Amino acid sequence: MARFLPALMVVLIVGNLLTILGLTTNLAPVIARLFLIGGPTLTVLAAVSIVVIVLKTKRG
């Protein structure tokens, strides 16, 4: 499972980037809404996955 950590870190960065773009740029409303929903979702999923993988790695 630890092999997924680099990819999850990239997903974390992309999620943050989408959130920032959705908040700061003047995009079409549909794209802005997609960024504002998808960005935090990616960020939260990646963060939770990283924490779970690190905890499982330390325990076993």
RAVENBEL-V131216 format. One record per residue. RES is the residue in one letter. SS is DSSP state (2 for helix, 1 for strand, 0 for the rest). PHI is phi in whole degrees, 0 to 359 (999 if undefined). D_CENTER is the distance of its C-alpha to the mean C-alpha in whole Angstrom. Layout:
res,ss,phi,d_center
RES,SS,PHI,D_CENTER
RES,SS,PHI,D_CENTER
This chain:
res,ss,phi,d_center
M,0,999,18
A,2,294,17
R,2,291,17
F,2,276,14
L,2,302,12
P,2,299,12
A,2,294,10
L,2,292,8
M,2,293,8
V,2,295,8
V,2,297,5
L,2,299,3
I,2,294,6
V,2,296,6
G,2,299,4
N,2,295,6
L,2,297,9
L,2,298,9
T,2,297,9
I,2,296,12
L,2,296,14
G,2,295,14
L,2,276,16
T,2,251,18
T,0,259,19
N,0,262,22
L,0,261,20
A,0,300,22
P,2,304,21
V,2,293,20
I,2,292,17
A,2,298,16
R,2,295,16
L,2,298,14
F,2,295,11
L,2,285,12
I,2,267,11
G,2,288,8
G,2,299,6
P,2,296,6
T,2,296,6
L,2,300,3
T,2,297,2
V,2,294,6
L,2,298,6
A,2,294,5
A,2,296,7
V,2,296,10
S,2,297,10
I,2,298,10
V,2,297,13
V,2,297,15
I,2,296,15
V,2,295,17
L,2,294,19
K,2,293,20
T,2,293,21
K,2,288,23
R,2,284,25
G,0,242,26
